[in-house]
Amino acid sequence: MFRHQLDSYQEDFDFIAGTLPEVLLNLWDPLERAQAILKKRNNHQIGQALESLDWMLRTVDELMLTQALASNKPQGTIISRVKALLCLVEHIDVDDLDDFPEGTWADYFATLVIAYVAETLYTHNNPTKDLPPDLAKISPNYPALQASIQTEAALEAMDAIGHAERFAALDEVRHHKQREHSERSRKAAKIRVEPFNKLRQRVIEIYLDQYTRLSNREAANRIWEQDLSESEQKTLNADEPKKRLEIWIGQYKRTQQAS
């Protein structure tokens, strides 16, 4: 069975602004790029995202095994956490996970980079802690093995950040289209409402110029029958147009009294 869950990692690492020692130079670039994607999050949220990520990677094993068997490759298939997470993109709605609100796949692939970084930092700071018994037997060669593991982590982190930025770009395109649609809808609504607003303003101007001595109803009747053109009457498009004009006049007078 595949194993993708997270290993021990440096929990006190500042996920948002932390830096790495020079010996882990090959992880600097993916870390900075991941932090840029997660810049609106805080350390608690990313810690929660790591928990969700661990859960997702634990659940993916069976799906990965099914895909490996279906590949018909006599030697199986190369596996990684990045591939494992990609398998889940079509199966999990990450924005529904309560412990990481409004999450995106860009967030989770960036969090996977954080996982690689925090794990590598932990093994760097604790070179023999949690060392499996089989590795303990070859402890003289462990530094070289550790360097190899760090290199592999850096390669997978670079793969993960590439996917994170790809998903972030797709999200930005989608959000841009949504903003454009909202802007078009707003402008269309403005176009529909603007003639109505202009007509209301014209009615008030006519009232102030000619009919302030009359009651609201009488003024509305006069304006409708004598002062508005046919096109202006069509603009109103009301079942009781004179009543609408009366309401406008009354609203205007109340506003003036209140001020």
C-alpha positions in Angstrom: 0.0 0.0 0.0 1.2 3.5 -0.8 2.1 5.9 2.1 1.6 9.6 1.6 0.7 11.1 5.0 2.8 13.7 6.6 5.9 12.9 8.7 7.1 14.7 11.8 7.6 18.4 11.0 8.9 21.5 12.6 5.6 22.7 14.2 7.1 26.0 15.6 8.2 27.0 12.1 6.7 30.3 11.0 4.8 29.1 8.0 4.1 32.7 6.8 7.4 34.5 7.2 9.9 31.8 8.3 13.2 31.3 6.5 15.6 28.3 6.3 19.2 27.8 7.0 21.7 28.0 4.2 22.2 24.2 4.2 18.6 23.9 3.0 19.1 26.4 0.2 17.4 24.2 -2.4 14.1 24.8 -0.6 14.3 28.6 -0.4 12.7 29.3 -3.7 9.6 27.0 -3.4 9.1 28.2 0.2 9.1 31.9 -0.8 6.7 31.2 -3.7 4.4 29.2 -1.4 4.4 31.9 1.2 3.4 34.4 -1.5 0.3 32.3 -2.3 -0.6 31.9 1.4 0.2 35.5 2.4 -3.4 36.2 3.4 -3.5 33.3 5.7 -2.1 33.0 9.3 0.0 30.3 11.0 -3.0 28.8 12.7 -4.9 28.4 9.4 -1.9 26.9 7.7 -1.5 24.5 10.6 -5.2 23.5 10.1 -4.5 23.1 6.4 -1.6 20.8 7.1 -4.0 18.6 9.2 -6.5 18.6 6.3 -3.7 17.8 3.9 -2.6 14.9 6.0 -6.1 13.5 6.1 -6.5 13.9 2.3 -3.2 12.1 1.7 -4.2 9.3 4.0 -7.4 8.8 2.1 -5.9 8.8 -1.4 -4.0 5.5 -1.1 -6.7 3.3 -2.4 -7.4 5.6 -5.3 -3.7 5.7 -6.2 -3.5 1.9 -6.0 -6.4 1.6 -8.4 -4.8 4.0 -10.9 -1.4 2.2 -10.6 -3.1 -1.2 -11.3 -4.9 0.3 -14.2 -1.7 1.7 -15.8 -0.7 -1.9 -16.9 2.9 -1.0 -16.3 4.8 -4.1 -15.2 6.9 -2.1 -12.8 4.0 -0.1 -11.4 4.1 3.7 -11.5 6.2 6.4 -9.9 4.4 7.9 -6.9 4.7 11.1 -5.0 2.5 13.2 -2.7 2.1 15.7 -5.6 0.7 13.0 -7.8 -1.5 11.9 -4.9 -2.9 15.3 -4.3 -3.5 15.7 -8.1 -5.6 12.5 -7.9 -8.0 14.2 -5.4 -8.6 17.4 -7.4 -11.7 15.9 -9.1 -12.9 14.2 -5.9 -12.8 16.7 -3.1 -14.3 20.2 -2.8 -11.6 21.9 -0.8 -13.6 25.1 -0.2 -16.1 23.0 1.9 -13.4 22.1 4.5 -14.4 23.9 7.7 -11.0 24.0 9.2 -9.5 26.0 6.2 -12.3 28.4 5.0 -12.6 29.2 1.3 -9.6 27.0 0.5 -8.4 26.5 -3.0 -6.2 23.9 -4.7 -3.6 26.6 -5.0 -3.7 26.9 -1.2 -3.3 23.2 -0.7 -0.5 22.7 -3.1 1.3 25.6 -1.5 0.6 24.0 1.9 2.2 20.8 0.6 5.3 22.8 -0.1 5.2 24.1 3.5 4.9 20.4 4.6 8.1 19.5 2.7 9.9 22.4 4.1 8.8 21.8 7.7 9.5 18.1 7.5 13.0 18.7 6.1 13.7 21.3 8.7 12.6 18.9 11.4 15.0 16.2 10.2 17.8 18.7 9.9 17.3 19.9 13.5 16.7 16.3 14.8 19.0 14.1 12.7 18.6 10.9 14.7 15.1 11.4 16.3 12.5 9.0 14.9 15.2 7.2 12.9 13.8 3.8 11.8 15.6 0.8 13.1 16.8 -0.3 9.7 18.4 3.1 9.1 20.0 3.1 12.5 22.0 0.1 11.4 23.6 2.3 8.7 23.9 5.4 10.8 27.5 6.2 9.6 26.0 6.7 6.1 22.9 8.5 7.4 24.1 12.1 6.6 24.4 11.1 2.9 21.0 9.5 3.0 19.6 12.5 4.7 21.0 14.7 2.0 19.4 12.5 -0.6 16.0 12.7 1.2 16.3 16.5 1.3 17.1 16.7 -2.4 14.0 14.5 -3.2 11.9 16.8 -0.9 13.2 19.9 -2.8 12.3 18.3 -6.2 8.8 17.4 -5.1 8.4 20.9 -3.5 9.3 22.5 -6.8 6.7 20.2 -8.5 4.1 21.2 -5.9 4.7 24.9 -6.2 4.4 24.7 -10.0 0.9 23.2 -9.6 0.0 25.7 -6.9 0.9 28.6 -9.2 -1.0 27.0 -12.1 -4.1 26.7 -10.0 -3.7 30.2 -8.7 -3.5 31.5 -12.3 -6.7 29.6 -13.2 -8.4 31.0 -10.1 -7.4 34.5 -11.2 -8.7 34.0 -14.7 -12.0 32.7 -13.3 -12.3 35.6 -10.8 -11.5 38.1 -13.6 -14.3 36.7 -15.7 -16.7 36.9 -12.7 -15.7 40.5 -12.1 -16.2 41.3 -15.8 -19.6 39.7 -15.7 -20.5 41.6 -12.5 -19.4 44.8 -14.0 -21.4 44.2 -17.2 -24.4 43.4 -15.1 -23.9 46.5 -13.0 -23.6 48.7 -16.1 -26.7 47.0 -17.7 -28.7 47.7 -14.6 -27.5 51.3 -14.6 -28.6 51.7 -18.2 -32.0 50.3 -17.3 -32.5 52.5 -14.3 -30.9 55.7 -15.5 -33.9 56.8 -17.7 -36.2 56.1 -14.8 -34.1 58.3 -12.5 -33.9 61.1 -15.0 -37.7 61.0 -15.4 -38.2 61.3 -11.7 -35.8 64.3 -11.5 -37.6 65.9 -14.4 -41.0 65.5 -12.7 -39.7 67.2 -9.5 -38.2 70.0 -11.6 -41.6 70.5 -13.3 -43.4 70.4 -10.0 -41.1 73.0 -8.4 -41.4 75.3 -11.5 -45.2 75.2 -12.0 -47.2 73.3 -9.4 -46.1 73.9 -5.8 -49.4 75.6 -5.1 -51.3 72.4 -5.9 -51.8 69.2 -3.9 -49.5 66.3 -4.7 -52.3 64.5 -6.6 -53.3 67.5 -8.6 -49.7 68.3 -9.5 -49.1 64.7 -10.6 -52.2 64.7 -12.8 -51.2 68.0 -14.5 -47.6 66.8 -15.1 -48.8 63.5 -16.5 -51.4 65.0 -18.8 -49.7 68.2 -19.9 -45.9 68.1 -19.4 -44.6 64.6 -20.2 -43.9 63.4 -23.7 -45.1 60.1 -25.0 -41.6 58.6 -24.7 -41.4 59.8 -21.1 -44.7 58.2 -20.3 -43.5 54.9 -21.7 -40.3 55.2 -19.6 -42.4 55.1 -16.4 -44.1 51.8 -17.4 -46.3 51.8 -14.3 -49.9 50.5 -13.8 -50.9 53.7 -12.1 -48.5 56.3 -13.5 -50.1 59.3 -11.9 -49.9 57.6 -8.5 -46.2 57.1 -9.1 -45.7 60.8 -9.8 -47.7 61.7 -6.7 -45.5 59.4 -4.6 -42.3 61.0 -6.1 -43.6 64.5 -5.2 -44.5 63.4 -1.7 -41.1 61.8 -1.2 -39.3 64.9 -2.3 -41.3 67.2 0.0 -40.7 64.9 3.0 -37.0 64.9 2.2 -37.0 68.7 2.2 -38.9 68.9 5.4 -36.4 66.5 7.1 -33.4 68.6 6.0 
